[in-house]
Amino acid sequence: MLISAPIEVEMRATELAAREPAAFTWDGRRYQIVRILDFWFDTGFGAQKRGKAWYTRRHRNCYIVEADDGHTYELYLDRGGSQMQWHLYRRLDDDAEV
């Protein structure tokens, strides 16, 4: 189910000093992240070579997470431009009730 909405994300430090999402708030409700199922960087330009051009410096940190409501979500941190913004992209399971 496509959602594509800006969200607020709470971060936590991990044992490797990296930070990862711990919870997100969407449509007035807080969702605790139970576990992160997958993580990747998306540069958005497929097989194009990376270089020092502006479009290769922009990317997203993408996460597949399981939330405390039992659903699986895809969210990302858009790192392009001067401001970083979190987005809830979609819910991955088949249940259409939101």
C-alpha positions, 0 to 999 in steps of 0.5 A, a space after each residue: 500500500 503506497 503511503 508516501 508521506 513525510 514523518 517524524 523519526 526518533 533515532 537510537 545509537 547502536 553499539 557501533 556508534 551508528 544511528 538507526 530509526 527507533 520509532 516514527 510518527 505518522 498521521 498522529 500515531 507513534 509506531 515503535 520499530 520492533 526490528 530493522 529487516 533491511 537497509 540500503 542506500 539508493 542513489 536513484 540513478 541505477 547503473 550510472 557511474 558515481 562521481 562528484 556531480 551533484 546528482 551522485 551526491 544525493 541519496 536516500 537511506 532506505 529501511 524496511 522495518 517491522 513496527 509494533 502494530 505488526 505491519 512491515 513498512 518501507 521508510 527512507 531518509 531523503 538526504 538531498 538538498 539542504 534539509 534531510 526529510 524522513 518519508 514513510 513510503 509504503 506498507 509492504 503487507 497485503 492488509 489494506 486497513 490503515 
